Amino acid sequence: MNNYVIPFFKTADNENLSEITAARFAKHIKDYSALSESYKRKILIIFKTALKEILKGSPKFSAILGTVILPKVGNKEVQAFSINEQRLIENAAYRSNDKRALGIILTFYTGIRLGELCALKWSDIDYEAGIMSVTKTVTRVNRFQPGGYGGILLLGTPKSQSSIRKIPLPEFLVDMYKKCVPFCMNENCYLISGTTVPEDPRAYQTLYKKVLANAGVNDRKFHAIRHTFATRAMELGVDIKTLSEILGHSSVSTTLNIYAHSLMEQKKVAMSRFNELHITHMASTLIAVSIPVIES
């Protein structure tokens, strides 16, 4: 915000926020050759998040937001933790004196995003049905406040309608959080912070890095846990449509595009079973035949 958005809107021709200036800023960022495509996308995502807050209730809300089109970024190789790394991280989270670390385990078995994790309330878990409702997300944005610019937490809806979802929980997760309920003041408390104020995603990332260090696992983005969940799900044979719905993707094609490499590995495993079938049931019954050689 400080490096790109604010300086742009301080210039003479762009002082007023409108469809024209919003579109002009988006083009300015897209044409900025010194920035990577992923960083351009990140800047525009932050810009759109800020616009949603600034324009809340405005009749121009949809018109202005519609001018900011996010650039597409090519898929990078998905980074996931190995089974052994996951085991080490889970053990470190269980041993942590900070109960917030249990959220890492929850993410390993649900694949929710960091912002969604920080926005979960105790009331979002139905202990009888064993179902968790994901309806909110927490984002951190910089905005002007008395005394200057500073970061604030915004509680809003997830990135798409499909991200609002219900996720069945493994039984051990329900039992794990049942034991934590006495430590919470009431059901309106947030699951991670344990208070009526949501957890700051940045603060939780700091805790996550400490857990990785204690586990002796190399640092990776928190989103790698989400990728790990998806990878384990495919290894366990979860069908792609079910996985897509649990992850809250806008379409099955999104899931297919992100996890194309992992899916190819699963295809190789599946096809290797035909090799086992042939060796076990077919090879022993083969009858040697002589193949005539055709001379040229």
C-alpha positions as CSV (number, residue, x, y, z in Angstrom):
1,M,0.0,0.0,0.0
2,N,2.7,2.5,1.0
3,N,5.0,1.7,-1.9
4,Y,2.5,1.6,-4.8
5,V,-1.2,2.4,-4.0
6,I,-0.8,5.6,-1.9
7,P,1.9,7.3,-4.1
8,F,-0.2,6.6,-7.2
9,F,-3.4,8.2,-5.7
10,K,-1.4,11.2,-4.5
11,T,-0.7,12.3,-8.1
12,A,-2.7,15.1,-9.5
13,D,-4.7,13.2,-12.1
14,N,-5.6,10.3,-9.7
15,E,-6.6,12.0,-6.5
16,N,-10.3,10.9,-6.7
17,L,-11.2,7.3,-6.5
18,S,-13.4,6.3,-9.5
19,E,-13.7,3.6,-12.1
20,I,-11.2,5.4,-14.3
21,T,-8.5,5.8,-11.6
22,A,-9.0,2.3,-10.3
23,A,-8.6,0.9,-13.8
24,R,-5.6,3.2,-14.4
25,F,-3.9,1.9,-11.2
26,A,-4.5,-1.7,-12.2
27,K,-3.0,-1.1,-15.6
28,H,-0.1,0.8,-14.0
29,I,0.8,-2.3,-11.9
30,K,0.3,-4.8,-14.7
31,D,2.7,-2.7,-16.9
32,Y,5.3,-2.4,-14.1
33,S,8.1,-4.5,-15.7
34,A,10.2,-4.5,-12.5
35,L,7.6,-6.6,-10.6
36,S,7.0,-10.3,-11.0
37,E,3.6,-11.5,-12.1
38,S,2.9,-13.1,-8.7
39,Y,3.8,-9.8,-6.9
40,K,1.6,-7.8,-9.2
41,R,-1.3,-10.1,-8.4
42,K,-0.6,-9.7,-4.7
43,I,-0.6,-5.9,-4.9
44,L,-3.9,-5.9,-6.7
45,I,-5.4,-8.4,-4.3
46,I,-4.5,-6.0,-1.4
47,F,-5.9,-3.1,-3.4
48,K,-9.2,-4.9,-4.0
49,T,-9.4,-5.8,-0.3
50,A,-8.9,-2.2,0.7
51,L,-11.5,-1.1,-1.9
52,K,-14.1,-3.5,-0.5
53,E,-13.7,-1.8,2.9
54,I,-13.6,1.8,1.5
55,L,-16.6,1.3,-0.8
56,K,-18.8,-0.7,1.6
57,G,-22.4,0.5,1.0
58,S,-21.4,2.7,-1.9
59,P,-23.5,2.5,-5.1
60,K,-20.2,2.4,-7.1
61,F,-19.0,-0.7,-5.2
62,S,-19.4,-3.2,-8.0
63,A,-18.5,-0.8,-10.8
64,I,-15.1,0.2,-9.3
65,L,-14.2,-3.3,-8.1
66,G,-15.0,-4.7,-11.6
67,T,-12.3,-2.6,-13.2
68,V,-9.5,-4.3,-11.2
69,I,-8.8,-7.6,-13.0
70,L,-6.3,-9.8,-11.3
71,P,-3.5,-11.0,-13.7
72,K,-3.2,-14.8,-14.1
73,V,-0.1,-16.4,-12.7
74,G,1.3,-19.7,-14.0
75,N,1.0,-22.6,-11.6
76,K,4.1,-23.2,-9.5
77,E,5.1,-26.7,-8.3
78,V,3.0,-27.5,-5.2
79,Q,5.1,-27.7,-2.1
80,A,3.8,-30.3,0.4
81,F,5.3,-31.9,3.5
82,S,6.2,-35.5,3.5
83,I,4.5,-38.0,5.8
84,N,7.6,-38.0,8.1
85,E,7.7,-34.1,8.1
86,Q,4.0,-34.0,8.9
87,R,4.5,-36.4,11.8
88,L,7.3,-34.3,13.2
89,I,5.3,-31.1,12.9
90,E,2.2,-32.6,14.5
91,N,4.2,-33.9,17.4
92,A,5.8,-30.4,17.9
93,A,2.3,-28.8,17.8
94,Y,1.0,-31.3,20.4
95,R,4.0,-30.6,22.7
96,S,3.7,-26.8,22.4
97,N,2.7,-24.9,25.5
98,D,0.8,-22.6,23.2
99,K,-2.6,-24.2,22.5
100,R,-3.0,-22.1,19.4
101,A,-0.6,-24.5,17.8
102,L,-3.4,-27.1,17.6
103,G,-4.7,-25.1,14.7
104,I,-1.8,-26.4,12.6
105,I,-3.1,-30.0,13.2
106,L,-6.6,-28.9,12.3
107,T,-5.3,-27.5,9.0
108,F,-3.4,-30.7,8.2
109,Y,-6.8,-32.6,8.3
110,T,-9.1,-30.0,6.8
111,G,-7.0,-28.0,4.3
112,I,-8.5,-24.7,5.3
113,R,-6.7,-21.4,4.5
114,L,-4.8,-19.4,7.1
115,G,-7.4,-16.6,7.1
116,E,-10.2,-19.1,7.5
117,L,-8.5,-20.7,10.4
118,C,-8.0,-17.4,12.2
119,A,-11.7,-16.6,11.6
120,L,-13.1,-19.8,13.1
121,K,-15.3,-19.5,16.2
122,W,-16.0,-22.2,18.7
123,S,-19.7,-22.0,17.5
124,D,-18.5,-23.0,14.0
125,I,-17.9,-26.6,15.2
126,D,-20.9,-28.9,15.6
127,Y,-19.6,-31.5,18.1
128,E,-22.6,-33.7,17.8
129,A,-22.5,-33.9,14.0
130,G,-18.7,-33.6,13.7
131,I,-18.9,-30.8,11.2
132,M,-17.0,-27.5,10.9
133,S,-18.6,-24.5,9.1
134,V,-16.3,-22.1,7.2
135,T,-18.0,-18.8,6.6
136,K,-15.5,-16.1,7.4
137,T,-11.9,-15.1,6.8
138,V,-9.5,-12.7,8.4
139,T,-7.1,-10.5,6.3
140,R,-4.6,-7.9,7.4
141,V,-4.5,-4.6,5.5
142,N,-2.7,-1.3,6.0
143,R,-4.9,1.7,6.1
144,F,-4.8,5.3,7.4
145,Q,-5.4,5.7,11.1
146,P,-4.9,8.6,13.5
147,G,-1.2,8.9,13.8
148,G,-0.4,7.4,10.4
149,Y,-0.8,4.2,8.4
150,G,-1.0,0.9,10.3
151,G,-2.2,-2.7,9.9
152,I,-5.8,-3.6,10.8
153,L,-7.6,-6.9,10.8
154,L,-10.6,-7.2,8.5
155,L,-13.2,-10.0,9.0
156,G,-15.1,-10.8,5.9
157,T,-16.4,-13.6,3.7
158,P,-14.1,-16.0,2.0
159,K,-12.7,-15.4,-1.5
160,S,-15.6,-17.1,-3.3
161,Q,-19.1,-18.4,-2.6
162,S,-17.8,-22.0,-2.9
163,S,-15.4,-21.2,-0.1
164,I,-18.3,-21.0,2.3
165,R,-18.6,-24.7,3.1
166,K,-19.1,-27.4,5.7
167,I,-16.3,-29.8,6.4
168,P,-16.8,-33.2,8.2
169,L,-14.1,-33.6,10.8
170,P,-12.1,-36.7,11.6
171,E,-13.3,-38.0,15.0
172,F,-9.9,-37.4,16.7
173,L,-10.1,-33.7,15.9
174,V,-13.6,-33.4,17.5
175,D,-12.2,-35.1,20.6
176,M,-9.1,-32.9,20.6
177,Y,-11.2,-29.7,20.6
178,K,-13.7,-31.0,23.1
179,K,-10.9,-31.1,25.6
180,C,-10.1,-27.4,24.9
181,V,-13.6,-26.1,25.4
182,P,-13.2,-25.4,29.2
183,F,-10.4,-22.9,28.3
184,C,-12.8,-20.8,26.2
185,M,-15.0,-18.1,27.8
186,N,-18.0,-18.7,25.5
187,E,-19.0,-20.0,22.1
188,N,-18.5,-16.6,20.5
189,C,-14.7,-16.8,21.2
190,Y,-12.5,-17.4,18.3
191,L,-11.0,-20.9,18.1
192,I,-7.4,-19.9,17.8
193,S,-7.2,-16.7,19.9
194,G,-9.5,-17.9,22.6
195,T,-10.9,-14.4,22.9
196,T,-13.6,-12.3,21.2
197,V,-10.9,-10.9,18.8
198,P,-9.7,-13.0,15.9
199,E,-6.1,-14.2,15.6
200,D,-3.8,-12.0,13.5
201,P,-2.7,-14.2,10.6
202,R,0.8,-12.6,10.8
203,A,1.1,-13.5,14.5
204,Y,0.0,-17.0,13.7
205,Q,2.6,-17.4,11.0
206,T,5.3,-16.5,13.6
207,L,4.0,-19.3,15.9
208,Y,3.9,-21.7,12.9
209,K,7.5,-21.0,12.1
210,K,8.5,-21.7,15.8
211,V,6.7,-25.1,15.6
212,L,8.6,-25.9,12.4
213,A,11.9,-25.0,14.0
214,N,11.0,-27.2,17.1
215,A,10.1,-30.0,14.7
216,G,13.4,-29.7,12.8
217,V,11.6,-29.2,9.5
218,N,12.7,-26.7,6.9
219,D,10.6,-23.5,6.7
220,R,7.8,-23.4,4.2
221,K,4.8,-21.2,3.7
222,F,1.7,-22.0,5.9
223,H,-0.2,-22.7,2.7
224,A,2.0,-25.8,2.3
225,I,-0.2,-27.4,5.0
226,R,-3.2,-27.0,2.7
227,H,-1.3,-28.5,-0.2
228,T,-0.3,-31.4,2.1
229,F,-3.9,-32.1,3.0
230,A,-4.8,-32.2,-0.7
231,T,-1.8,-34.5,-1.4
232,R,-2.7,-36.9,1.4
233,A,-6.4,-36.9,0.3
234,M,-5.4,-38.0,-3.2
235,E,-3.0,-40.6,-1.8
236,L,-6.0,-42.0,0.2
237,G,-8.1,-42.1,-3.0
238,V,-10.5,-39.2,-2.3
239,D,-12.2,-38.3,-5.5
240,I,-11.3,-35.0,-7.1
241,K,-14.9,-33.5,-6.9
242,T,-15.1,-34.2,-3.1
243,L,-11.6,-32.8,-2.6
244,S,-12.4,-29.7,-4.6
245,E,-15.5,-29.0,-2.4
246,I,-13.6,-29.6,0.9
247,L,-10.9,-27.1,-0.3
248,G,-13.5,-24.6,-1.3
249,H,-12.3,-24.2,-4.8
250,S,-14.5,-22.4,-7.3
251,S,-14.5,-25.4,-9.7
252,V,-13.1,-28.9,-10.1
253,S,-10.8,-27.5,-12.9
254,T,-9.1,-25.3,-10.3
255,T,-8.2,-28.3,-8.2
256,L,-7.1,-30.2,-11.3
257,N,-4.8,-27.4,-12.4
258,I,-3.2,-26.9,-9.0
259,Y,-2.6,-30.6,-8.3
260,A,-1.8,-31.8,-11.9
261,H,1.6,-33.2,-10.8
262,S,0.2,-35.0,-7.8
263,L,-2.6,-36.5,-9.9
264,M,0.0,-37.8,-12.4
265,E,1.8,-39.5,-9.5
266,Q,-1.5,-41.1,-8.4
267,K,-2.1,-42.2,-12.0
268,K,1.3,-43.9,-12.1
269,V,0.6,-45.7,-8.8
270,A,-2.8,-46.8,-10.2
271,M,-1.3,-48.1,-13.5
272,S,1.5,-49.9,-11.6
273,R,-1.3,-52.1,-10.2
274,F,-1.9,-53.5,-13.7
275,N,1.8,-54.6,-13.7
276,E,1.2,-56.4,-10.4
277,L,-2.0,-58.0,-11.9
278,H,-0.1,-59.2,-15.0
279,I,2.8,-60.7,-13.0
280,T,0.5,-62.4,-10.5
281,H,-2.3,-63.7,-12.7
282,M,-1.3,-63.5,-16.3
283,A,2.5,-64.1,-16.7
284,S,2.4,-67.7,-15.3
285,T,-0.2,-68.7,-17.9
286,L,1.5,-67.3,-20.9
287,I,2.2,-70.0,-23.6
288,A,5.5,-69.5,-25.5
289,V,4.8,-69.1,-29.1
290,S,7.2,-68.8,-32.0
291,I,6.9,-65.6,-33.9
292,P,7.9,-66.0,-37.6
293,V,10.6,-63.7,-38.8
294,I,10.0,-62.0,-42.0
295,E,13.1,-61.6,-44.0
296,S,13.6,-58.4,-45.9
